[in-house]
Amino acid sequence: VQLQASGGGLVQAGGSLRLSCAASGLTFSRYDMAWFRQAPGKEREFVMSISRSGGSTAYADSVKGRFTISRDNAKSTMYLQMKELTLEDTAVYYCAASPRVIGGGYYPTDYDYWGRGTLVTVSS
């Protein structure tokens, strides 16, 4: 299983960015997916998750109304559309996959597979 996150970069505060997570080696439509992030010196934290069909999503309060998660099962790819970025959004963003998330899927231990991460840097 491989998860390849991409789309990170440097963006000004208030700007937008779209991350992608391309999956291979698994039947993508059978996996619940999520984005986590980790800022320097901080623990990895939940950002958003999406069910295998895409019909159910969850989000952290910190990104409510600003981030949108989606997936294209035909392309085995998940996306994270981010807007109104703030300095606090600066982090390495990781995508994660699980064949079946128990509970809300808010913890890193809920997921079996991880990508390497893509760095998002928001500047003032």
Disulfide bonds with the S-S distance in Angstrom:
Cys21-Cys95 2.23
